[in-house]
């Protein structure tokens, strides 16, 4: 096994923060596998690339011999994580949670080693607590400490409601660390408060406190909000290969480099060389190929590239073209209205005639439906005829 200092360097690479670094180094110097925990509430049916940022870091730890625990929050999911919320999240039913949990338990192995990963469910220890146990758990933390959370503080200042059950969420997540005797807890930067609660509850239970490693949040296809199923700006693990490839090709060049930094297995030096020497379109194709190959196969990735290049050549898309941002307040926009606003047709009627004649294309593919809605958070090339192109970004 490599030295503790070398392992710490790997842990820190591309991480946002490590707390407390001296404690983590001391744990590593003991030479024993550490218990590394990541919790995910199954509030949507599928995992997406945003989850992969922290999962990939955990795979690195797994390859170094550490014990990885993927915790499915089938109990906390019924409470609803208030992190980043400006309104109370409606709790999901037990049936919804269990259905989503099954997909999580399978999809996580697209990154983690199935044979070396412990899958845990926090209902195992949270359900038996009962009412008296939850009251005792609530007694371990003050309201003042909980109200230090940015989202609670902001909602309180704006007179937005905060339900009592939301206050229990960080306590339940923290109790997970006690139950699992975690040495390290992983999470996104938005989870820091919850992870710190875990440290405090371990201390109160006479356990050695876990260290925290937070990873950057991945922006979604819109390049603004964090990737989220609820915001519709996501790329799911289980989506078809062509869908993943097409979504990645739709992102901006600026966002592409962010995705390289957080998703690609290429080294920092390799990415820097791409920036310097390779055309952005070709770099984007390379990124899309790498991601599709990871979640499907190299064959599927090769086919996605070939299909894209065929469409690209058929449409004779130029490298340079006008760019236009359309602001829709998240509602999307109809294809005919979009074509008019982009200056590719003088009216929506003319845009519809283009569609009827097969003369309107999105990323080289003919538009068939006049009522098609182009969703917010997408980016693509809109083509009218053979020579008119506009790169569209819908916000």
N, C-alpha and C positions, 0 to 999 in steps of 0.2 A: 504493500500500500504506500502511496506517496505521502510525503510529510504533511503534518498538520498545517503548516504555513502555505504549502502548495494547494491543499484542499480549500483553505480559506480564500485564496486568490480565485479559485474556480467558483466558489459560492458567490463571491462579490461581483464577478464579471457580469456586466449588464444589469445587476440588481440596482434598485434605487437606494436601499438603506439596509444596514445590518445592525441589529441591536441585541445584545451588547457585544461588540466585537471581541473584547478581551475574554468574556465568558465563553463565547463560541470557540475561540482558540483553545481555551483550557479544556473544553469538552473534547475537542478533536485530538488533543495531545494524549488523552487516555488510551487512544488506539482502539476503542470499541465502536461498533456501529451505532449511530445516533438514530433516534426515533423522530422521523420527519413527517409532520402532519400538514395536510391541506384539506380544508373543508369546502364543500360546494353544495349549496342548496338546490335541489332539483326543481326550480321554479319554471323551467321551460323544457321542452322535450329533448333538446340536443345541446351538446357542447359546441363551442365555436372557437375561432382562432384566438380570441381574447383569452380564453382559458389556457390555450397552449403555451402562452408566455411563461407562466409559473410551472406548468406541467413539464415543459422542456428542461427547466432548471432542476426540477426534482428528478428527472431521468438522469441528468448528469450526476446527481448525488447518489442515485441508485447504482449507477455504474461504478461508483467509488466504494460500494459495499454498504451503504447506509440503508436502514429499514424505512421504507416508504409506506405511509398510511394515507390512503385516499378516503376521506370521511364524507359520506353522503348525509347531508343534513335533513333526514326525513322528519325529524322533530322540529328543528329550527325553521325548516321550510314552511311549516304550518303557522309559525309566528310571522315570518316575513322580515327579511333584513331591511332595516330602515336606512342603511347607508346610502347617502346621496339622494334621498327622497325628500321632496318638499310637500308630499301628502302621504297619508297613511296607506300602506300597501294592503290591498284586500288579501287576507289569508287564504291559502289554497286548501282544498279538501284533502283528506288522507288518501283518497283514491287517485287524485291528480298527482300527488307527491310520489306515490308508489309507482305509478306508470312512468313518470319521468325518471325515477331513480333507476329503473331497469336499463334505460338507454344510456344513462351516465356510466353505469357499472360496466357496460360493454365498450363504449366509445373511448373511455380513458386509456384502454390498452392499445390504442393507435399510437400512443407515446410511451406509456409506462410498460415495464416488463410484467406480463400477466403472472408469471411464476414467482416473482419476487415482490409483489405488491399486496399489501393487506387492504381489503375493502371493509370499512366499518360503517355502521349506521348509528347515529347518535340517539335514536329512539331507544336503543339497547339500555342506556343508563339514564336518559332523561325521563322516559315514561315511568320507570319505577320510583322516581322521586316523589310523585304524588303531590297533593296540595301542600302538605306539611313540609316536604322537601323543598319545594319551590319557594315557600315563605322563608325557610332557613337560608336558602341561596340568596334571596332578595335582601336579607338582613346583612349580607356581607359587603354591600356596596351602598354608598349614599346617593341620594338624588342629585346633590350638587356635583358629584364626580361624573354621573351620567350626563348631566346637562353641559358638561365641557365638550361633548361631541359637537362638531361644527354643524351637522344637519339639525340636531335638536335645538341648538342655540339659535340658529337662523329661523327655524319654524316658530320658536317661542317669541322671538322678536317681531315676527310678521303676523302674530296672532293666528298661526296655522295650528290645527289640532295635532296633538301627540297622544296616541292611545297608550294606555298602561301596558298592554302586552308588548309594545315596541321597546319599552324600557327593559323588558326581560331578555331581549334578544342577545345583547352583548354578554350578559351573565350566562346564558345557556351556552353560547359559543365558548366562553372562557372555561366553563365547566367541562367541555369536551377535552380540553388540554389536561385537566386534572384526571379525568377518567382514562385517558390514553397515556398519561405520563410522558408527554411530548418533550423532546429535547429542543426541537426547532418547530416553529409554526411558520408556514408560508402564506402569502396573500398579496393582493394588489395594494397599491399605495393607499387606496381608500379604506382598507381594512385595518389600518394601524391601531386605531382606538380599540377595536375588538380584540386584536392580538395582545395588546397591553393588559386588557382585563384578564386574559388567560394567565399572564405572568403573575398578576396580583393574586388570583385565586389559587394558583399553585403555591405561592408563598404562604397563604393562609392555611393551606393544607399540608404544610411542612414538606413540600416537594422542592427539588431544585428547579429554579425558574427556567422556563423555555427561553431560547433566543428567537429573535424575529428576523425574517428576511422578507422585505417587501419588494415586489417587482413592478416595473412601470405598467401603466394601463395602456392597452392598445386602442388607438382611435379606430372607429368604424369606417365604413366606406365613405361617409360624409367628410372625414378628416377633422371633425370637430368633437363630437360626443364620443365617449368610450363605446367600444363595440358592445352591442346589447341586442338581444332578440326583441325586446319590447320596443326598441327604437327602430327596428327594421334595417339596421346598418351592419349586419353581421354576415360572416361566412361560416357555415356550419361544417363540422367534421363529416357529417353524413350526406352532405349535398352531392349531387352528381358531379363527376369530374369536369364536364363542360361548364357547369354552373360556377364551380369554384374558379376555373380558369377565366371565365368571362368577367366575373366580379373583380378579380385581381387586375385584369387588364383595364378595368374601368376607373381605377383609382388615379389620383393625380401623381405626377412625377415626384413631388415633394413627399407625399405620403408613402410612395413606394420605398424611399430610403428609410423611412421610419419602420416599415414592415421588414425590410432587410435587417435592420438592427435588432429587432425583437423576435423575428420568426425564422430567419435563415440560419443554417448551420455554417455558413461561410464565416471566415475570420474577419475581424475588423480591417485587416490589411487587404483581404480579397475584395471586400465591399468598397474600400477606398480606391482600389484599382479599377473597379467597374465604373465608379463615378468619373474617373479621370479619362478612361480609354474607350468606354462602350456607350453607344447611343442609348438614351433612356428607354426607347421602345424595346430594344433588344434586351436591356437589363430587366425590364418588366416581364418580358416573355420568360427569361431565365428564372425569375422569382416564382412566376405562376407555375412553371414546369416543376420546380422543386417542391412547392406546396402540394400540387396535385399528386405527384409521385409519392409523397409521404402518406397521404390519406387514401389513395387508391392504389396506383401501381405506376411503374415507369412506362408500361405500355399505354395506359390511359393518358399519361402526361404527354407522351410522344404524339398520340392521336389528337389531343387537344391543340397542341402546337401546329400540327399539320393542317387541321381544320381551320384554325385561325389564319394561318398564312395563306390558305386557299381563298378565304373570304377577303383577306386584305388585298391580294393581287387582283381578284375579280373586281373589287371596287376601285382599284388603283388609288388607294388613299395616299395623299401626300403627307410628308413628314410635318410640314408646317401648314397650319390652317387657322382661321379665326376661332377664338374661344369665347364662350358666353356662359355667364352664371344666371340661372333663373331661380328667383326666390319665390317659394310657394308656401312658406310657413308650415312645411312638413306635409302638405296635402297632396303633393304631386301635381301633374298637369297633363291634360289630354294631348295626344300626339299632334292633332291638327292645329291646335292653338300654339303648341310649342314650335311647330314648323313655321307658322306665321311670325312668331316673335323672333325666331332665329333669322328671319329675312330670306328664308328659302322658298317662300310662297307669298304672294301678295294678300291672300285671304285664306280662311279656313276651308272655304269651298274648293279653292285651287289645291290646297293641301290634300283634301279628300280625293280629288281627281288624280293626284300623284299616286296615292295609295292604290286606287283602283287600277292604275296602269303599271303597278309594280316598280314605280320610280322613286319611292322613298325607302331608305334603308337605315337601319341602326347597326353600327359595327359590321356593315357588309351584308346583313340579313334583311330581306325585304319585309316591310311592315305589312301585315295582312288585315289587321283589325282597325277600323276607323275610330273605334271607341277606346283604343289602348290608352292606358294611363301610365305615364312615366313617373316612377316613384321618386320621392325625395331621397337624397343620399346616394344617387347613382350618377355615373359619368360615362359618356359614350360619344361616338362620332355619328352625327346625323348627316345623311347624304341625300341630296335631291338631284336626280339625273346622274350624269357621269362626271360633272365637274364642280359641283357645289358641295362643300363640306364645312361643317361647323362642329367644333368640339364642345359638347354641352355638359354643364355641371348643374344638377338640380338640387336646390337647398330647401 
